[in-house]
């Protein structure tokens, strides 16, 4: 890859990261995200209560509780995705910002 191609590739990565950061930041500030997060947290709480407060009856019920634990963990992980994407974009911007300033 030539120097100009590499510079162009880094510039595209930088611009894509800026766009991603702006989009994810807007999502996290939106009323829709607040509503979705509240619903997801309510779902997590319900699933955890089903696991913690209901005594085991039999093996099938134990398996159902394990499923509910995994479901709650999956919903919790889903809520972390935008923050992870934002951190990734910020890291890319930070790593490429010096080279972008050099190329201007």
Backbone torsions as a table, in degrees:
resi	resn	phi	psi	omega
1	UNK	NA	130.3	-178.7
2	UNK	-76.6	166.4	-178.8
3	UNK	-60.6	-39.8	-179.1
4	UNK	-70.7	-35.4	176.9
5	UNK	-66.7	-40.7	179.2
6	UNK	-64.7	-42.3	178.5
7	UNK	-62.7	-42.9	179.1
8	UNK	-64.5	-40.8	179.1
9	UNK	-63.5	-43.2	179.1
10	UNK	-65.5	-37.6	178.9
11	UNK	-64.7	-41.3	177.5
12	UNK	-64.9	-41.7	177.4
13	UNK	-61.6	-43.0	179.8
14	UNK	-62.4	-48.0	-179.2
15	UNK	-64.1	-39.6	177.7
16	UNK	-63.9	-39.1	178.9
17	UNK	-66.9	-38.9	177.8
18	UNK	-63.6	-44.3	178.8
19	UNK	-62.6	-44.2	179.4
20	UNK	-62.6	-43.5	179.9
21	UNK	-61.1	-44.9	-179.7
22	UNK	-64.0	-42.6	-178.7
23	UNK	-66.4	-45.1	-178.9
24	UNK	-69.0	-38.6	176.8
25	UNK	-60.8	-43.0	177.8
26	UNK	-63.3	-40.9	177.5
27	UNK	-59.8	-47.9	-176.8
28	UNK	-66.7	-23.6	177.5
29	UNK	-87.9	-9.1	-172.0
30	UNK	-79.4	153.1	176.5
31	UNK	-65.5	-35.1	178.6
32	UNK	-60.7	-41.8	177.7
33	UNK	-65.1	-39.4	178.4
34	UNK	-60.1	-42.5	179.4
35	UNK	-67.1	-47.3	-180.0
36	UNK	-60.8	-42.6	179.3
37	UNK	-62.9	-41.8	179.1
38	UNK	-64.0	-41.6	178.5
39	UNK	-64.9	-44.2	-179.6
40	UNK	-63.6	-42.5	178.5
41	UNK	-64.4	-37.5	175.4
42	UNK	-63.2	-40.0	177.7
43	UNK	-64.0	-43.0	178.3
44	UNK	-60.6	-46.5	-179.4
45	UNK	-61.2	-43.3	178.8
46	UNK	-61.8	-46.5	179.4
47	UNK	-62.8	-40.7	179.6
48	UNK	-66.4	-38.3	177.7
49	UNK	-65.0	-38.7	178.1
50	UNK	-62.8	-30.9	179.5
51	UNK	-82.2	-46.1	-172.0
52	UNK	-80.0	-35.0	-170.1
53	UNK	-99.7	-10.1	-177.8
54	UNK	-104.4	118.7	-179.6
55	UNK	-67.5	149.6	178.8
56	UNK	-68.7	138.7	178.1
57	UNK	-105.8	-41.9	-177.0
58	UNK	-160.7	-176.9	-178.1
59	UNK	-62.1	-40.6	179.0
60	UNK	-60.1	-39.9	179.4
61	UNK	-68.0	-36.6	176.7
62	UNK	-62.3	-42.1	178.0
63	UNK	-65.6	-38.4	177.2
64	UNK	-62.8	-41.0	178.5
65	UNK	-65.4	-38.6	177.2
66	UNK	-63.8	-40.1	176.6
67	UNK	-60.6	-45.0	-179.4
68	UNK	-63.9	-36.7	175.7
69	UNK	-60.5	-47.0	179.5
70	UNK	-64.2	-38.9	177.8
71	UNK	-61.4	-46.8	179.4
72	UNK	-61.5	-41.2	179.1
73	UNK	-65.4	-37.0	178.4
74	UNK	-65.9	-41.5	178.2
75	UNK	-65.7	-42.1	178.3
76	UNK	-62.4	-40.8	178.0
77	UNK	-64.4	-39.2	177.9
78	UNK	-57.5	-39.9	-178.6
79	UNK	-67.2	-21.0	-178.9
80	UNK	-88.4	-12.6	-175.7
81	UNK	-58.0	-50.9	-178.5
82	UNK	-60.0	-40.1	179.1
83	UNK	-64.0	-39.1	177.4
84	UNK	-64.4	-42.2	179.1
85	UNK	-64.8	-38.5	178.4
86	UNK	-64.8	-45.5	178.2
87	UNK	-61.2	-40.9	178.6
88	UNK	-62.4	-45.5	179.5
89	UNK	-62.7	-42.1	179.7
90	UNK	-64.6	-38.1	178.4
91	UNK	-65.9	-40.8	178.3
92	UNK	-64.6	-44.3	179.3
93	UNK	-60.9	-44.8	-179.8
94	UNK	-63.4	-41.1	-177.6
95	UNK	-72.2	-28.6	-177.2
96	UNK	-100.4	-11.5	-174.3
97	UNK	-65.1	-35.9	176.8
98	UNK	-62.1	-42.9	-179.8
99	UNK	-72.1	-29.7	177.2
100	UNK	-67.8	-40.6	179.1
101	UNK	-66.6	-36.8	178.8
102	UNK	-64.4	-32.9	-174.8
103	UNK	-85.9	-7.5	-177.1
104	UNK	-86.2	NA	NA
